[in-house]
Amino acid sequence: MKNKVVFRTHQLCILFSVFLLVLGSQSTSQAKTTTTLLESVLSLKIGMNGYLIGQKLNDSQKEHAGKHLVEGAYQDTYKFADNDLFVVVDQKSDRILALYKQKKNASKNQLKEMVVELMDLFDAPTTIAHDKILYWAFNKHGAITEDDFNVAKKIKQTGDLGIIATVKLNSEMEITPDSQEGNQETSGESIAGQTGSIYFIITSDPMVQEFITSRQ
């Protein structure tokens, strides 16, 4: 009887050790997933004016942030302005979560300038929607082309593109090429006086979600 008790105790010890090993392996795997996502985002080098999504603020940027804080930041984040660029940062790690610019009552020329600024940085957009939204999408390999996106959209498999970061420009005015603007003017539809709200945001939704989850 004593030998049986010892044997069962030994079995329980082995099972418990295996359980701890599996649990540790799962934790390591989850940590690797987070690290890999962050590293993939960092490798894209998406951002502007020296600020890159996922990157930690350097000493100079952090000093500037302290002097130009903006109210209205989400929980566990802080926000600051660098000229007309707003930077959203994770409070614990000082990593950049999002960059955005916005202009209310913007003119058509200001919209055009914003489009040119983004195209200079990120080339042609991945897609355009409703003539008022430009969208650049990136996976771990880099920018997703318009052709690849359209093929995936046609077969309803855009989720398989592995999008980990995006740049989105939203305008209340239509985003039209110069040639179309000229046609509108000659047809009596002057656009010179058009104004509207415009903004763009650069971020990585999966990375932001990882940071939010880690704070819960």
PyRosetta script that sets phi, psi and omega in degrees:
from pyrosetta import init, pose_from_sequence

init()
pose = pose_from_sequence("MKNKVVFRTHQLCILFSVFLLVLGSQSTSQAKTTTTLLESVLSLKIGMNGYLIGQKLNDSQKEHAGKHLVEGAYQDTYKFADNDLFVVVDQKSDRILALYKQKKNASKNQLKEMVVELMDLFDAPTTIAHDKILYWAFNKHGAITEDDFNVAKKIKQTGDLGIIATVKLNSEMEITPDSQEGNQETSGESIAGQTGSIYFIITSDPMVQEFITSRQ")
pose.set_psi(1, -44.0)
pose.set_omega(1, 179.3)
pose.set_phi(2, -60.6)
pose.set_psi(2, -39.8)
pose.set_omega(2, 179.8)
pose.set_phi(3, -64.8)
pose.set_psi(3, -35.6)
pose.set_omega(3, 179.3)
pose.set_phi(4, -66.1)
pose.set_psi(4, -41.9)
pose.set_omega(4, 179.6)
pose.set_phi(5, -62.4)
pose.set_psi(5, -43.4)
pose.set_omega(5, 178.6)
pose.set_phi(6, -62.4)
pose.set_psi(6, -41.2)
pose.set_omega(6, -179.0)
pose.set_phi(7, -64.4)
pose.set_psi(7, -44.8)
pose.set_omega(7, 179.8)
pose.set_phi(8, -65.0)
pose.set_psi(8, -39.0)
pose.set_omega(8, 177.3)
pose.set_phi(9, -61.8)
pose.set_psi(9, -41.3)
pose.set_omega(9, 178.8)
pose.set_phi(10, -63.2)
pose.set_psi(10, -40.2)
pose.set_omega(10, 178.1)
pose.set_phi(11, -62.6)
pose.set_psi(11, -44.7)
pose.set_omega(11, 179.7)
pose.set_phi(12, -61.2)
pose.set_psi(12, -39.9)
pose.set_omega(12, 178.4)
pose.set_phi(13, -61.6)
pose.set_psi(13, -42.3)
pose.set_omega(13, 179.7)
pose.set_phi(14, -64.9)
pose.set_psi(14, -45.5)
pose.set_omega(14, 180.0)
pose.set_phi(15, -61.5)
pose.set_psi(15, -41.6)
pose.set_omega(15, 180.0)
pose.set_phi(16, -64.3)
pose.set_psi(16, -40.2)
pose.set_omega(16, 178.8)
pose.set_phi(17, -63.9)
pose.set_psi(17, -41.4)
pose.set_omega(17, 178.4)
pose.set_phi(18, -63.9)
pose.set_psi(18, -41.4)
pose.set_omega(18, 178.9)
pose.set_phi(19, -59.8)
pose.set_psi(19, -45.0)
pose.set_omega(19, 179.2)
pose.set_phi(20, -63.8)
pose.set_psi(20, -38.6)
pose.set_omega(20, 179.8)
pose.set_phi(21, -63.8)
pose.set_psi(21, -44.6)
pose.set_omega(21, 179.6)
pose.set_phi(22, -65.0)
pose.set_psi(22, -43.4)
pose.set_omega(22, 179.5)
pose.set_phi(23, -61.1)
pose.set_psi(23, -43.2)
pose.set_omega(23, 178.6)
pose.set_phi(24, -64.0)
pose.set_psi(24, -38.1)
pose.set_omega(24, 179.4)
pose.set_phi(25, -64.6)
pose.set_psi(25, -41.3)
pose.set_omega(25, 178.6)
pose.set_phi(26, -64.4)
pose.set_psi(26, -41.3)
pose.set_omega(26, 179.2)
pose.set_phi(27, -62.9)
pose.set_psi(27, -42.2)
pose.set_omega(27, 178.9)
pose.set_phi(28, -63.5)
pose.set_psi(28, -41.5)
pose.set_omega(28, -179.9)
pose.set_phi(29, -62.5)
pose.set_psi(29, -42.6)
pose.set_omega(29, 178.9)
pose.set_phi(30, -63.9)
pose.set_psi(30, -40.8)
pose.set_omega(30, 179.1)
pose.set_phi(31, -63.5)
pose.set_psi(31, -38.9)
pose.set_omega(31, 179.3)
pose.set_phi(32, -64.0)
pose.set_psi(32, -39.7)
pose.set_omega(32, -179.7)
pose.set_phi(33, -60.5)
pose.set_psi(33, -45.6)
pose.set_omega(33, 179.5)
pose.set_phi(34, -62.1)
pose.set_psi(34, -47.1)
pose.set_omega(34, -179.0)
pose.set_phi(35, -62.3)
pose.set_psi(35, -43.3)
pose.set_omega(35, -178.9)
pose.set_phi(36, -62.9)
pose.set_psi(36, -41.6)
pose.set_omega(36, 178.5)
pose.set_phi(37, -62.1)
pose.set_psi(37, -47.9)
pose.set_omega(37, 180.0)
pose.set_phi(38, -61.3)
pose.set_psi(38, -44.6)
pose.set_omega(38, 179.9)
pose.set_phi(39, -62.9)
pose.set_psi(39, -38.5)
pose.set_omega(39, 179.3)
pose.set_phi(40, -65.2)
pose.set_psi(40, -42.3)
pose.set_omega(40, 178.4)
pose.set_phi(41, -63.9)
pose.set_psi(41, -45.7)
pose.set_omega(41, 179.6)
pose.set_phi(42, -60.3)
pose.set_psi(42, -37.6)
pose.set_omega(42, -177.3)
pose.set_phi(43, -66.2)
pose.set_psi(43, -22.5)
pose.set_omega(43, 179.3)
pose.set_phi(44, -73.3)
pose.set_psi(44, -24.9)
pose.set_omega(44, -179.6)
pose.set_phi(45, 53.2)
pose.set_psi(45, 50.8)
pose.set_omega(45, -179.8)
pose.set_phi(46, -92.9)
pose.set_psi(46, 124.1)
pose.set_omega(46, 178.6)
pose.set_phi(47, 165.1)
pose.set_psi(47, -162.5)
pose.set_omega(47, 179.2)
pose.set_phi(48, -161.3)
pose.set_psi(48, 161.5)
pose.set_omega(48, 176.4)
pose.set_phi(49, 53.0)
pose.set_psi(49, 33.7)
pose.set_omega(49, 177.7)
pose.set_phi(50, 85.8)
pose.set_psi(50, -0.5)
pose.set_omega(50, 178.6)
pose.set_phi(51, -106.2)
pose.set_psi(51, 125.3)
pose.set_omega(51, -179.4)
pose.set_phi(52, -120.7)
pose.set_psi(52, 138.7)
pose.set_omega(52, -179.7)
pose.set_phi(53, -61.2)
pose.set_psi(53, 129.3)
pose.set_omega(53, 179.4)
pose.set_phi(54, 91.9)
pose.set_psi(54, -18.7)
pose.set_omega(54, -177.3)
pose.set_phi(55, -80.2)
pose.set_psi(55, 148.0)
pose.set_omega(55, 174.8)
pose.set_phi(56, -76.2)
pose.set_psi(56, 146.0)
pose.set_omega(56, 173.7)
pose.set_phi(57, -64.8)
pose.set_psi(57, 138.1)
pose.set_omega(57, 173.6)
pose.set_phi(58, -81.8)
pose.set_psi(58, 175.9)
pose.set_omega(58, -175.0)
pose.set_phi(59, -58.9)
pose.set_psi(59, -42.6)
pose.set_omega(59, -179.3)
pose.set_phi(60, -64.5)
pose.set_psi(60, -43.7)
pose.set_omega(60, 179.8)
pose.set_phi(61, -65.7)
pose.set_psi(61, -38.8)
pose.set_omega(61, -179.7)
pose.set_phi(62, -67.2)
pose.set_psi(62, -38.2)
pose.set_omega(62, 177.7)
pose.set_phi(63, -64.3)
pose.set_psi(63, -43.0)
pose.set_omega(63, 177.5)
pose.set_phi(64, -62.4)
pose.set_psi(64, -42.0)
pose.set_omega(64, -179.1)
pose.set_phi(65, -58.7)
pose.set_psi(65, -43.3)
pose.set_omega(65, -178.8)
pose.set_phi(66, -61.0)
pose.set_psi(66, -27.0)
pose.set_omega(66, -177.9)
pose.set_phi(67, -93.5)
pose.set_psi(67, -10.6)
pose.set_omega(67, -174.9)
pose.set_phi(68, -133.4)
pose.set_psi(68, 38.5)
pose.set_omega(68, 179.2)
pose.set_phi(69, -65.4)
pose.set_psi(69, 145.8)
pose.set_omega(69, -179.4)
pose.set_phi(70, -120.6)
pose.set_psi(70, 138.6)
pose.set_omega(70, 179.2)
pose.set_phi(71, -72.5)
pose.set_psi(71, 161.5)
pose.set_omega(71, 175.0)
pose.set_phi(72, 94.5)
pose.set_psi(72, 15.4)
pose.set_omega(72, 178.9)
pose.set_phi(73, -73.3)
pose.set_psi(73, 149.9)
pose.set_omega(73, 176.5)
pose.set_phi(74, -69.5)
pose.set_psi(74, 163.2)
pose.set_omega(74, 179.6)
pose.set_phi(75, -56.0)
pose.set_psi(75, 138.9)
pose.set_omega(75, 178.4)
pose.set_phi(76, 67.9)
pose.set_psi(76, 16.1)
pose.set_omega(76, 175.2)
pose.set_phi(77, -132.5)
pose.set_psi(77, 165.8)
pose.set_omega(77, 167.9)
pose.set_phi(78, -134.5)
pose.set_psi(78, 159.0)
pose.set_omega(78, -173.9)
pose.set_phi(79, -133.5)
pose.set_psi(79, 140.5)
pose.set_omega(79, 176.5)
pose.set_phi(80, -142.7)
pose.set_psi(80, 165.5)
pose.set_omega(80, -178.6)
pose.set_phi(81, -110.9)
pose.set_psi(81, 139.2)
pose.set_omega(81, 171.3)
pose.set_phi(82, -125.8)
pose.set_psi(82, 96.2)
pose.set_omega(82, -168.0)
pose.set_phi(83, 57.7)
pose.set_psi(83, -121.0)
pose.set_omega(83, -178.4)
pose.set_phi(84, -97.5)
pose.set_psi(84, 9.0)
pose.set_omega(84, 177.9)
pose.set_phi(85, -100.1)
pose.set_psi(85, 131.2)
pose.set_omega(85, 177.0)
pose.set_phi(86, -104.5)
pose.set_psi(86, 138.2)
pose.set_omega(86, -175.7)
pose.set_phi(87, -122.1)
pose.set_psi(87, 125.1)
pose.set_omega(87, 178.5)
pose.set_phi(88, -105.6)
pose.set_psi(88, 127.6)
pose.set_omega(88, -169.7)
pose.set_phi(89, -129.3)
pose.set_psi(89, 140.7)
pose.set_omega(89, 173.8)
pose.set_phi(90, -67.8)
pose.set_psi(90, 127.7)
pose.set_omega(90, -173.2)
pose.set_phi(91, -66.0)
pose.set_psi(91, -36.8)
pose.set_omega(91, -174.8)
pose.set_phi(92, -77.8)
pose.set_psi(92, -43.0)
pose.set_omega(92, -173.0)
pose.set_phi(93, -102.3)
pose.set_psi(93, -12.2)
pose.set_omega(93, -175.3)
pose.set_phi(94, 62.9)
pose.set_psi(94, 25.2)
pose.set_omega(94, 176.5)
pose.set_phi(95, -90.4)
pose.set_psi(95, 142.7)
pose.set_omega(95, -177.2)
pose.set_phi(96, -77.2)
pose.set_psi(96, 124.7)
pose.set_omega(96, -178.7)
pose.set_phi(97, -99.9)
pose.set_psi(97, -31.7)
pose.set_omega(97, -177.9)
pose.set_phi(98, -159.9)
pose.set_psi(98, 153.9)
pose.set_omega(98, 173.8)
pose.set_phi(99, -130.1)
pose.set_psi(99, 139.4)
pose.set_omega(99, 176.9)
pose.set_phi(100, -154.7)
pose.set_psi(100, 155.8)
pose.set_omega(100, 172.7)
pose.set_phi(101, -129.2)
pose.set_psi(101, 146.5)
pose.set_omega(101, 176.0)
pose.set_phi(102, -144.4)
pose.set_psi(102, 145.7)
pose.set_omega(102, 177.5)
pose.set_phi(103, -137.5)
pose.set_psi(103, 124.0)
pose.set_omega(103, 174.6)
pose.set_phi(104, -92.2)
pose.set_psi(104, 148.0)
pose.set_omega(104, -179.1)
pose.set_phi(105, 53.5)
pose.set_psi(105, 41.1)
pose.set_omega(105, 179.2)
pose.set_phi(106, -75.4)
pose.set_psi(106, 151.0)
pose.set_omega(106, 177.0)
pose.set_phi(107, -88.2)
pose.set_psi(107, 171.0)
pose.set_omega(107, 176.5)
pose.set_phi(108, -61.0)
pose.set_psi(108, -38.3)
pose.set_omega(108, 178.8)
pose.set_phi(109, -64.5)
pose.set_psi(109, -38.7)
pose.set_omega(109, 178.1)
pose.set_phi(110, -67.3)
pose.set_psi(110, -36.0)
pose.set_omega(110, 174.7)
pose.set_phi(111, -62.7)
pose.set_psi(111, -45.5)
pose.set_omega(111, 179.9)
pose.set_phi(112, -60.9)
pose.set_psi(112, -41.1)
pose.set_omega(112, 179.1)
pose.set_phi(113, -62.6)
pose.set_psi(113, -39.2)
pose.set_omega(113, 179.1)
pose.set_phi(114, -66.4)
pose.set_psi(114, -41.7)
pose.set_omega(114, 178.4)
pose.set_phi(115, -62.6)
pose.set_psi(115, -45.3)
pose.set_omega(115, -180.0)
pose.set_phi(116, -62.8)
pose.set_psi(116, -41.8)
pose.set_omega(116, 179.4)
pose.set_phi(117, -58.5)
pose.set_psi(117, -44.8)
pose.set_omega(117, -178.9)
pose.set_phi(118, -71.1)
pose.set_psi(118, -38.5)
pose.set_omega(118, 179.6)
pose.set_phi(119, -69.3)
pose.set_psi(119, -32.3)
pose.set_omega(119, 174.7)
pose.set_phi(120, -63.3)
pose.set_psi(120, -34.7)
pose.set_omega(120, -178.3)
pose.set_phi(121, -84.0)
pose.set_psi(121, -40.5)
pose.set_omega(121, -169.1)
pose.set_phi(122, -121.8)
pose.set_psi(122, 8.8)
pose.set_omega(122, -179.7)
pose.set_phi(123, 65.3)
pose.set_psi(123, -156.4)
pose.set_omega(123, -175.9)
pose.set_phi(124, -67.7)
pose.set_psi(124, 142.8)
pose.set_omega(124, -179.9)
pose.set_phi(125, -68.1)
pose.set_psi(125, 158.8)
pose.set_omega(125, 178.0)
pose.set_phi(126, -71.2)
pose.set_psi(126, -38.4)
pose.set_omega(126, 179.8)
pose.set_phi(127, -160.4)
pose.set_psi(127, 162.5)
pose.set_omega(127, 174.7)
pose.set_phi(128, -128.5)
pose.set_psi(128, 141.0)
pose.set_omega(128, -177.7)
pose.set_phi(129, -127.9)
pose.set_psi(129, 132.5)
pose.set_omega(129, 174.8)
pose.set_phi(130, 56.4)
pose.set_psi(130, 21.0)
pose.set_omega(130, -179.7)
pose.set_phi(131, 60.6)
pose.set_psi(131, 13.4)
pose.set_omega(131, -177.5)
pose.set_phi(132, -132.5)
pose.set_psi(132, -2.9)
pose.set_omega(132, -178.9)
pose.set_phi(133, -130.9)
pose.set_psi(133, 124.3)
pose.set_omega(133, 171.3)
pose.set_phi(134, -106.2)
pose.set_psi(134, 141.7)
pose.set_omega(134, -170.6)
pose.set_phi(135, -140.5)
pose.set_psi(135, 120.2)
pose.set_omega(135, 173.3)
pose.set_phi(136, -107.4)
pose.set_psi(136, 129.7)
pose.set_omega(136, -179.1)
pose.set_phi(137, -122.8)
pose.set_psi(137, 144.9)
pose.set_omega(137, -177.1)
pose.set_phi(138, -133.9)
pose.set_psi(138, 139.2)
pose.set_omega(138, 166.7)
pose.set_phi(139, -112.3)
pose.set_psi(139, -171.8)
pose.set_omega(139, -174.4)
pose.set_phi(140, -64.2)
pose.set_psi(140, -15.5)
pose.set_omega(140, 179.8)
pose.set_phi(141, -90.9)
pose.set_psi(141, -14.3)
pose.set_omega(141, -179.1)
pose.set_phi(142, 131.5)
pose.set_psi(142, -155.1)
pose.set_omega(142, -176.6)
pose.set_phi(143, -68.5)
pose.set_psi(143, 141.6)
pose.set_omega(143, 176.1)
pose.set_phi(144, -94.0)
pose.set_psi(144, 125.0)
pose.set_omega(144, -176.0)
pose.set_phi(145, -74.8)
pose.set_psi(145, 161.7)
pose.set_omega(145, 178.0)
pose.set_phi(146, -61.3)
pose.set_psi(146, -40.5)
pose.set_omega(146, -179.7)
pose.set_phi(147, -62.9)
pose.set_psi(147, -46.9)
pose.set_omega(147, -179.6)
pose.set_phi(148, -63.2)
pose.set_psi(148, -39.2)
pose.set_omega(148, 180.0)
pose.set_phi(149, -66.5)
pose.set_psi(149, -43.4)
pose.set_omega(149, -178.5)
pose.set_phi(150, -64.6)
pose.set_psi(150, -38.8)
pose.set_omega(150, 177.5)
pose.set_phi(151, -62.8)
pose.set_psi(151, -46.6)
pose.set_omega(151, -179.9)
pose.set_phi(152, -64.1)
pose.set_psi(152, -38.2)
pose.set_omega(152, 179.7)
pose.set_phi(153, -66.8)
pose.set_psi(153, -39.0)
pose.set_omega(153, -178.2)
pose.set_phi(154, -62.3)
pose.set_psi(154, -37.3)
pose.set_omega(154, -179.3)
pose.set_phi(155, -100.0)
pose.set_psi(155, 13.1)
pose.set_omega(155, 176.0)
pose.set_phi(156, 57.1)
pose.set_psi(156, 46.3)
pose.set_omega(156, 179.3)
pose.set_phi(157, -131.2)
pose.set_psi(157, 36.5)
pose.set_omega(157, 178.7)
pose.set_phi(158, -64.6)
pose.set_psi(158, -24.7)
pose.set_omega(158, 177.1)
pose.set_phi(159, -63.9)
pose.set_psi(159, -25.0)
pose.set_omega(159, -179.5)
pose.set_phi(160, -79.5)
pose.set_psi(160, -5.8)
pose.set_omega(160, 179.4)
pose.set_phi(161, -73.2)
pose.set_psi(161, -16.3)
pose.set_omega(161, 177.5)
pose.set_phi(162, 68.4)
pose.set_psi(162, 42.5)
pose.set_omega(162, -177.7)
pose.set_phi(163, -66.7)
pose.set_psi(163, 126.1)
pose.set_omega(163, 179.5)
pose.set_phi(164, -120.8)
pose.set_psi(164, -7.8)
pose.set_omega(164, 179.0)
pose.set_phi(165, -155.7)
pose.set_psi(165, 151.1)
pose.set_omega(165, -177.8)
pose.set_phi(166, -144.3)
pose.set_psi(166, 155.8)
pose.set_omega(166, 168.2)
pose.set_phi(167, -124.9)
pose.set_psi(167, 125.1)
pose.set_omega(167, -176.6)
pose.set_phi(168, -129.0)
pose.set_psi(168, 124.1)
pose.set_omega(168, 175.0)
pose.set_phi(169, -108.6)
pose.set_psi(169, 128.2)
pose.set_omega(169, -179.4)
pose.set_phi(170, -122.5)
pose.set_psi(170, 132.2)
pose.set_omega(170, -177.2)
pose.set_phi(171, -133.7)
pose.set_psi(171, 140.0)
pose.set_omega(171, 173.1)
pose.set_phi(172, -75.3)
pose.set_psi(172, -20.1)
pose.set_omega(172, 177.2)
pose.set_phi(173, -97.5)
pose.set_psi(173, 154.1)
pose.set_omega(173, 177.1)
pose.set_phi(174, -68.6)
pose.set_psi(174, 140.5)
pose.set_omega(174, 177.4)
pose.set_phi(175, -94.0)
pose.set_psi(175, 101.3)
pose.set_omega(175, -173.5)
pose.set_phi(176, -120.6)
pose.set_psi(176, 144.2)
pose.set_omega(176, 175.0)
pose.set_phi(177, -62.7)
pose.set_psi(177, 159.8)
pose.set_omega(177, -179.1)
pose.set_phi(178, -55.4)
pose.set_psi(178, -39.4)
pose.set_omega(178, -176.9)
pose.set_phi(179, -63.2)
pose.set_psi(179, -38.8)
pose.set_omega(179, 179.7)
pose.set_phi(180, -69.7)
pose.set_psi(180, -36.6)
pose.set_omega(180, 178.4)
pose.set_phi(181, -61.9)
pose.set_psi(181, -42.2)
pose.set_omega(181, 179.1)
pose.set_phi(182, -61.8)
pose.set_psi(182, -39.9)
pose.set_omega(182, 179.0)
pose.set_phi(183, -64.0)
pose.set_psi(183, -38.6)
pose.set_omega(183, -179.9)
pose.set_phi(184, -66.0)
pose.set_psi(184, -38.8)
pose.set_omega(184, -178.3)
pose.set_phi(185, -66.4)
pose.set_psi(185, -42.1)
pose.set_omega(185, -178.1)
pose.set_phi(186, -70.7)
pose.set_psi(186, -23.8)
pose.set_omega(186, 179.9)
pose.set_phi(187, -88.2)
pose.set_psi(187, 6.3)
pose.set_omega(187, 176.7)
pose.set_phi(188, 94.0)
pose.set_psi(188, -3.4)
pose.set_omega(188, 179.3)
pose.set_phi(189, -94.0)
pose.set_psi(189, 79.6)
pose.set_omega(189, -177.6)
pose.set_phi(190, -66.7)
pose.set_psi(190, 135.3)
pose.set_omega(190, 179.7)
pose.set_phi(191, -108.0)
pose.set_psi(191, 0.6)
pose.set_omega(191, -174.2)
pose.set_phi(192, -58.3)
pose.set_psi(192, -36.5)
pose.set_omega(192, -176.1)
pose.set_phi(193, -91.8)
pose.set_psi(193, 2.9)
pose.set_omega(193, -178.3)
pose.set_phi(194, -68.4)
pose.set_psi(194, 136.2)
pose.set_omega(194, 173.0)
pose.set_phi(195, -138.6)
pose.set_psi(195, 160.7)
pose.set_omega(195, 178.5)
pose.set_phi(196, -178.1)
pose.set_psi(196, 170.0)
pose.set_omega(196, 179.0)
pose.set_phi(197, -80.0)
pose.set_psi(197, 134.9)
pose.set_omega(197, 176.0)
pose.set_phi(198, -133.7)
pose.set_psi(198, 147.8)
pose.set_omega(198, 175.5)
pose.set_phi(199, -159.9)
pose.set_psi(199, 158.0)
pose.set_omega(199, 168.4)
pose.set_phi(200, -135.5)
pose.set_psi(200, 154.5)
pose.set_omega(200, 177.3)
pose.set_phi(201, -136.4)
pose.set_psi(201, 136.0)
pose.set_omega(201, 177.5)
pose.set_phi(202, -114.5)
pose.set_psi(202, 123.4)
pose.set_omega(202, -177.7)
pose.set_phi(203, -162.5)
pose.set_psi(203, 175.3)
pose.set_omega(203, 172.1)
pose.set_phi(204, -126.3)
pose.set_psi(204, 102.3)
pose.set_omega(204, -178.0)
pose.set_phi(205, -59.2)
pose.set_psi(205, -44.4)
pose.set_omega(205, 178.8)
pose.set_phi(206, -61.8)
pose.set_psi(206, -39.1)
pose.set_omega(206, 179.9)
pose.set_phi(207, -67.5)
pose.set_psi(207, -42.5)
pose.set_omega(207, 177.7)
pose.set_phi(208, -60.1)
pose.set_psi(208, -41.9)
pose.set_omega(208, 179.1)
pose.set_phi(209, -62.4)
pose.set_psi(209, -38.2)
pose.set_omega(209, 177.1)
pose.set_phi(210, -61.6)
pose.set_psi(210, -43.5)
pose.set_omega(210, 179.9)
pose.set_phi(211, -65.8)
pose.set_psi(211, -40.6)
pose.set_omega(211, 179.1)
pose.set_phi(212, -64.3)
pose.set_psi(212, -44.3)
pose.set_omega(212, 179.6)
pose.set_phi(213, -61.7)
pose.set_psi(213, -40.3)
pose.set_omega(213, -178.2)
pose.set_phi(214, -67.9)
pose.set_psi(214, -18.1)
pose.set_omega(214, 179.9)
pose.set_phi(215, -91.2)
pose.set_psi(215, -10.3)
pose.set_omega(215, -176.9)
pose.set_phi(216, -84.8)
pose.dump_pdb("model.pdb")
